[in-house]
Amino acid sequence: MFSKSRINEPGAAKPGETDKAKAPEAPVTKPNLDFGGTSPKGKAVASVLSSDLTVVGNLRTTGDIQVEGTVEGDIRAHLLTVGESATIRGEIVADDIVVNGRVIGKVRGLKVRLTSTARVEGDIIHKTIAIESGAHFEGSVQRQDDPLNTGRSVTHAPVAPPAPAAPPAQPVMKPGDGL
């Protein structure tokens, strides 16, 4: 009654008969091995530092970084997301910063957001800031129009022209030195 055999189906080939008019098989395509990015130029995927990773040193990118592990050093990025399990010891600088985990050091960003799970020990320099209820923060908060500026800029004082060269030294004549 329930058989997988196709013998009793209408139009099925009888045993012993061969189907000479077989449909052509679809051509086999090779997989695309081009890893150069086949998607159109869009937003790049964030670099993720997993929770079992510890980085000792500074990180710098023009892209986005999501930190879930530990970083002992400074980070500079476009968008920085500090995960709940993350710990960063150093200065972080980014256009947008979202802190869900722990930061020990200075935070500088155009837009800084501390979520309810954030733990920040250090100063925050920002253009706009949002601190959710439950976030822990120890430090000072300072608003600046350009918080990404390192603060190490030297005040440009007018440069004085170099002093004129002294005239060649004249030999000093002592009494008794004759000419």
Residue, then its C-alpha position, 0 to 999 in steps of 0.5 A: m500500500f505504501s511503497k516507494s516503488r514507482i512501478n504503479e505510477p502512471g507514466a512510470a517506466k516499465p521494468g526493463e525499459t530505458d528512458k532515452a529522452k532524459a532531461p538534460e542535467a543542470p550544469v554544475t557551478k563551481p563555488n565562488l571562492d572570491f573572498g574579496g567581498t561580493s557585497p556592494k560597498g556598505k557598512a562594514v561588520a564590527s570587529v569583535l574581541s570575544s570574551d576569552l580574549t585579552v589584548v595588551g596594547n593599543l587598538r586603532t581603527t576607522g571602523d567599529i569595534q565590539v569588545e567582550g573580553t579584556v583590553e589593557g591599552d587605549i582604543r580609538a574607533h568610529l563606534l566602540t561597544v563595550g560588552e557586559s563581560a568586557t573590561i577596558r583599562g585605558e583611554i577610549v576615544a570614538d565618535d559613538i561609545v556604548v558602555n555595557g561593561r567596565v571601563i577604567g580610564k578616560v572616555r572621550g566621544l561625541k556621543v557617549r551612552l552608559t547603559s544600566t550595566a555600565r561600570v566606569e571609573g574615570d573622566i568622561i569628555h563628551k558632546t552628548i551623553a546618556i546615563e541609564s538608571g543603574a549605571h555606576f560612574e566615578g569621575s567627572v563629566q565635561r562637555q566639549d564641542d570637540p571631545l575627540n581632540t586629544g587635549r595635547s594641543v599646543t597653544h600657538a603663540p606668535v613666533a618671533p623672528p630670529a634675533p639678528a646675528a651679532p656683529p663679528a667680535q672685535p679683538v679686545m685691546k689691552p694696555g700694552d698691546g700695540l698696533 
